[in-house]
């Protein structure tokens, strides 16, 4: 068996920052430390932090008054921030700076009188947070077909924004349809889709057609991991599978003469990838090689209150 490891893979700069935020906060403030939603969408990361005393909640009424609360990498709406303040909660913001950029654009566009068409997935934590910035001005668009159902005056001020973890290929079709329907529509001042999301998709795209199977390490709750699986299939992989870890690999469906491409979503730890590699090496005497599609050097600073932790 030949294993090709796609690069970049795994943790992006925003996830690294969020994980380090929670690690530093637990060290400084101790447990329990409450987190609004999962810090990142990965079962291994969440489980490890639960064992260290992090408490992940989906509603602020689960947080004792005056407790310490961290916002996850996906960001939150102003309503959540107001509710936290009303409960006297001390907060630390681990929102990815690239997600915060979409929030800031939504605030500015709404203030300037635009109707904002947000391309994203309903119910995703990031989408809920951005829509909460200006619910009266933002419409969610999930598919190209949704564009035909938008009831907006074509001559009014319209702009679109994107969820940062979308498939670049799929969002292109939606953007093209928006431009056909609304010729005056404006796009974001700079790219919304995260550079790490694009890099991981590009890495899979260039390897998929030569793979018997592409294994995407990532949790089902991870939007960017699911997009990697879709990109692999669209790029010509015979098979693609989203796996949370080595226990999800069906060895009976693999053979010693196959080429297996392995990548990982932006919230998947590298040690989980290596466990998957070790399993295949053990059963199929696999060789391993790395393919480098891009080099990522971006690092984000921790929030000010944690920088000396």
C-alpha positions as CSV (number, residue, x, y, z in Angstrom):
1,X,0.0,0.0,0.0
2,X,1.1,3.5,-0.8
3,X,0.0,6.3,1.6
4,X,0.2,9.9,0.4
5,X,-0.2,12.5,3.2
6,X,-1.7,15.7,1.9
7,X,-0.2,19.0,3.2
8,X,-1.3,21.2,4.6
9,X,-3.7,19.2,6.8
10,X,-5.1,19.3,10.3
11,X,-5.1,22.3,12.6
12,X,-5.4,25.7,11.0
13,X,-4.2,28.9,12.7
14,X,-7.7,29.7,14.0
15,X,-8.0,26.3,15.6
16,X,-4.5,26.4,17.0
17,X,-5.4,29.8,18.6
18,X,-8.7,28.5,20.1
19,X,-7.1,25.4,21.5
20,X,-4.3,27.3,23.0
21,X,-6.8,29.8,24.4
22,X,-8.6,27.1,26.3
23,X,-5.4,25.4,27.4
24,X,-4.1,28.7,28.8
25,X,-7.4,29.7,30.4
26,X,-7.6,26.4,32.2
27,X,-4.0,26.8,33.4
28,X,-4.7,30.4,34.6
29,X,-8.2,30.1,36.0
30,X,-8.7,26.4,36.7
31,X,-11.7,24.2,36.3
32,X,-14.6,24.3,35.7
33,X,-14.2,26.7,32.8
34,X,-17.3,27.0,30.6
35,X,-17.2,27.2,26.8
36,X,-20.2,28.3,24.6
37,X,-20.5,25.5,22.1
38,X,-17.6,23.1,21.3
39,X,-14.3,25.0,21.2
40,X,-13.7,23.4,17.8
41,X,-15.7,20.8,15.9
42,X,-13.7,17.7,16.8
43,X,-14.6,14.9,19.2
44,X,-11.0,14.2,20.2
45,X,-10.3,17.8,21.1
46,X,-13.5,18.3,23.0
47,X,-13.1,15.0,24.9
48,X,-9.6,15.9,26.0
49,X,-10.7,19.3,27.3
50,X,-13.7,17.8,29.1
51,X,-11.2,15.6,31.0
52,X,-9.3,18.7,32.0
53,X,-12.4,20.5,33.3
54,X,-13.9,22.4,30.4
55,X,-17.7,22.4,30.3
56,X,-19.2,22.9,26.9
57,X,-22.7,24.4,26.9
58,X,-25.3,25.2,24.3
59,X,-27.2,27.8,26.4
60,X,-26.0,30.4,28.9
61,X,-28.6,29.3,31.5
62,X,-26.2,26.3,32.0
63,X,-23.5,28.7,33.2
64,X,-23.5,29.8,36.9
65,X,-23.7,33.5,37.4
66,X,-20.2,35.1,37.6
67,X,-18.4,32.2,36.1
68,X,-15.7,32.3,33.4
69,X,-17.0,31.7,29.9
70,X,-15.1,31.3,26.6
71,X,-16.6,31.8,23.2
72,X,-15.6,29.2,20.7
73,X,-13.6,29.6,17.4
74,X,-16.9,29.9,15.5
75,X,-17.9,33.2,17.1
76,X,-21.2,34.3,18.7
77,X,-24.0,36.8,18.1
78,X,-24.3,40.1,19.9
79,X,-27.4,38.7,21.7
80,X,-25.1,36.0,23.4
81,X,-22.6,38.7,24.4
82,X,-25.4,40.8,25.9
83,X,-26.9,37.8,27.8
84,X,-23.4,36.9,29.2
85,X,-22.9,40.5,30.4
86,X,-26.3,40.4,32.1
87,X,-25.4,37.3,33.9
88,X,-22.2,38.8,35.1
89,X,-20.0,36.3,33.3
90,X,-16.3,36.9,32.7
91,X,-15.6,36.2,29.0
92,X,-12.7,35.3,26.9
93,X,-13.1,35.5,23.1
94,X,-11.5,32.7,21.1
95,X,-13.3,33.6,17.9
96,X,-11.1,33.0,14.8
97,X,-9.9,36.3,13.5
98,X,-11.0,35.3,10.0
99,X,-14.5,34.6,11.3
100,X,-14.5,37.9,13.1
101,X,-13.7,39.6,9.8
102,X,-17.0,38.3,8.4
103,X,-18.8,39.6,11.5
104,X,-17.2,43.0,11.0
105,X,-18.1,43.1,7.3
106,X,-21.7,42.2,8.2
107,X,-21.9,45.0,10.7
108,X,-20.5,47.6,8.3
109,X,-22.7,46.5,5.4
110,X,-25.9,46.5,7.5
111,X,-25.0,50.0,8.8
112,X,-24.6,51.2,5.2
113,X,-28.0,49.9,4.2
114,X,-27.1,46.8,2.3
115,X,-29.2,43.6,2.0
116,X,-26.6,40.9,2.9
117,X,-26.8,37.5,1.3
118,X,-24.8,35.1,3.5
119,X,-23.7,31.9,1.7
120,X,-23.5,29.2,4.3
121,X,-25.1,26.3,6.0
122,X,-28.2,26.7,8.2
123,X,-27.6,26.0,11.9
124,X,-23.8,26.1,11.7
125,X,-22.3,27.9,14.7
126,X,-20.5,30.4,12.5
127,X,-23.5,31.2,10.5
128,X,-25.7,31.7,13.6
129,X,-23.2,34.2,15.0
130,X,-22.8,36.2,11.8
131,X,-26.6,36.4,11.2
132,X,-27.0,37.6,14.7
133,X,-25.1,40.8,13.9
134,X,-27.9,42.1,11.7
135,X,-30.8,39.7,11.5
136,X,-33.0,42.2,9.7
137,X,-30.5,42.7,6.9
138,X,-29.1,39.2,6.3
139,X,-30.6,36.4,4.2
140,X,-29.1,32.9,4.2
141,X,-28.3,31.3,0.9
142,X,-27.4,27.6,1.0
143,X,-27.7,26.5,-2.7
144,X,-27.8,28.0,-6.2
145,X,-31.5,27.2,-6.2
146,X,-32.0,29.4,-3.2
147,X,-30.9,32.4,-5.2
148,X,-34.1,32.1,-7.4
149,X,-36.2,32.4,-4.3
150,X,-34.7,35.7,-3.0
151,X,-37.2,38.5,-3.0
152,X,-35.0,41.7,-3.2
153,X,-35.2,44.7,-5.4
154,X,-32.4,44.2,-8.0
155,X,-31.6,47.9,-7.9
156,X,-31.1,48.1,-4.1
157,X,-27.7,47.8,-2.4
158,X,-26.9,44.1,-2.2
159,X,-23.7,42.3,-1.0
160,X,-22.8,38.7,-0.3
161,X,-20.6,37.2,2.4
162,X,-19.5,33.6,2.9
163,X,-19.1,31.1,5.7
164,X,-15.3,30.6,6.0
165,X,-15.4,26.8,5.8
166,X,-17.3,26.4,2.5
167,X,-16.1,24.5,-0.5
168,X,-14.6,27.0,-2.9
169,X,-16.0,25.0,-5.9
170,X,-19.6,24.9,-4.6
171,X,-19.6,28.5,-3.5
172,X,-18.4,29.6,-6.9
173,X,-21.6,28.3,-8.5
174,X,-23.7,30.2,-6.0
175,X,-21.8,33.4,-6.5
176,X,-22.1,33.1,-10.3
177,X,-25.9,32.7,-10.0
178,X,-26.1,35.7,-7.6
179,X,-24.3,37.8,-10.1
180,X,-26.6,36.7,-12.9
181,X,-29.7,37.5,-10.9
182,X,-28.3,40.7,-9.2
183,X,-25.9,42.3,-11.7
184,X,-25.1,45.1,-9.2
185,X,-24.3,42.8,-6.3
186,X,-21.0,43.5,-4.4
187,X,-18.7,40.9,-2.9
188,X,-16.7,41.1,0.3
189,X,-13.7,43.5,0.3
190,X,-11.4,40.4,0.7
191,X,-11.8,36.7,0.5
192,X,-14.1,35.2,3.1
193,X,-13.3,31.5,2.6
194,X,-10.4,30.7,5.0
195,X,-7.0,30.3,3.4
196,X,-6.5,27.1,5.3
197,X,-9.8,25.7,4.0
198,X,-8.7,26.5,0.5
199,X,-5.2,25.0,1.0
200,X,-6.6,21.8,2.3
201,X,-9.1,21.5,-0.5
202,X,-6.4,22.3,-3.1
203,X,-4.2,19.6,-1.6
204,X,-6.9,17.0,-2.0
205,X,-7.9,18.2,-5.4
206,X,-4.5,17.6,-6.9
207,X,-4.2,14.1,-5.4
208,X,-7.7,12.6,-5.6
209,X,-7.7,11.4,-9.2
210,X,-4.7,9.1,-8.5
211,X,-6.2,7.7,-5.3
212,X,-8.1,4.5,-4.7
213,X,-9.5,6.0,-1.6
214,X,-9.2,9.4,0.1
215,X,-9.5,9.3,3.9
216,X,-10.5,12.6,5.5
217,X,-9.7,12.6,9.2
218,X,-12.3,14.8,10.9
219,X,-15.5,14.8,12.9
220,X,-18.9,14.7,11.2
221,X,-19.7,18.0,13.0
222,X,-16.8,19.7,11.1
223,X,-18.0,21.6,8.1
224,X,-14.6,21.9,6.5
225,X,-13.9,18.2,6.9
226,X,-17.2,17.3,5.2
227,X,-16.3,19.7,2.3
228,X,-12.9,17.9,1.9
229,X,-14.8,14.6,1.4
230,X,-17.0,16.3,-1.2
231,X,-14.0,17.8,-3.0
232,X,-12.2,14.5,-3.1
233,X,-15.2,12.8,-4.9
234,X,-15.6,15.8,-7.3
235,X,-11.9,15.7,-8.1
236,X,-12.0,12.0,-9.2
237,X,-11.3,9.9,-6.2
238,X,-12.7,6.4,-6.6
239,X,-13.9,6.5,-3.0
240,X,-13.7,9.1,-0.2
241,X,-14.5,8.6,3.5
242,X,-14.8,10.9,6.4
243,X,-13.4,9.2,9.5
244,X,-13.1,10.4,13.1
245,X,-10.1,8.1,13.7
246,X,-8.6,4.7,13.1
247,X,-11.6,2.8,14.5
248,X,-13.6,4.1,11.5
249,X,-11.3,2.6,8.9
250,X,-12.8,-0.5,7.3
251,X,-9.7,-2.7,6.7
252,X,-11.8,-5.2,4.7
253,X,-12.4,-2.6,2.0
254,X,-8.7,-1.8,1.5
255,X,-6.0,-3.7,-0.3
256,X,-2.2,-3.9,-0.2
257,X,-2.0,-2.7,-3.9
258,X,-4.0,0.5,-3.3
259,X,-3.0,4.2,-3.1
260,X,-4.5,5.9,-0.1
261,X,-4.5,9.7,0.2
262,X,-5.0,10.9,3.8
263,X,-5.8,14.5,4.8
264,X,-7.4,16.0,7.8
265,X,-9.9,18.8,8.5
266,X,-8.8,22.0,10.1
267,X,-9.8,20.9,13.6
268,X,-8.4,17.4,13.5
269,X,-5.3,16.7,15.7
270,X,-2.2,15.4,13.9
271,X,-1.8,12.5,16.4
272,X,-5.1,11.1,15.2
273,X,-3.8,11.2,11.6
274,X,-0.7,9.3,12.7
275,X,-2.7,6.6,14.4
276,X,-4.6,6.1,11.1
277,X,-1.2,5.8,9.3
278,X,0.2,3.4,11.9
279,X,-2.9,1.2,11.5
280,X,-2.4,0.9,7.7
281,X,1.3,0.4,8.0
282,X,0.7,-2.5,10.4
283,X,-1.9,-4.2,8.3
284,X,-0.6,-3.5,4.8
285,X,3.1,-2.8,5.2
286,X,2.3,0.6,3.7
287,X,4.9,3.1,2.6
288,X,4.3,6.8,3.5
289,X,5.1,9.9,1.5
290,X,4.2,13.6,2.0
291,X,2.8,15.9,-0.7
292,X,3.2,19.6,-0.1
293,X,0.6,21.8,-1.8
294,X,1.2,24.9,0.2
295,X,3.1,26.2,3.2
296,X,1.2,27.9,6.0
297,X,3.1,30.4,8.3
298,X,0.1,32.4,9.7
299,X,-0.2,32.5,13.5
300,X,-2.8,34.4,15.4
301,X,-2.0,36.1,18.8
302,X,-3.9,35.0,21.9
303,X,-6.4,37.4,23.5
304,X,-4.6,40.0,25.5
305,X,-5.7,38.6,28.9
306,X,-4.0,35.2,28.0
307,X,-0.8,36.3,26.3
308,X,1.4,36.0,29.4
309,X,-0.1,32.7,30.5
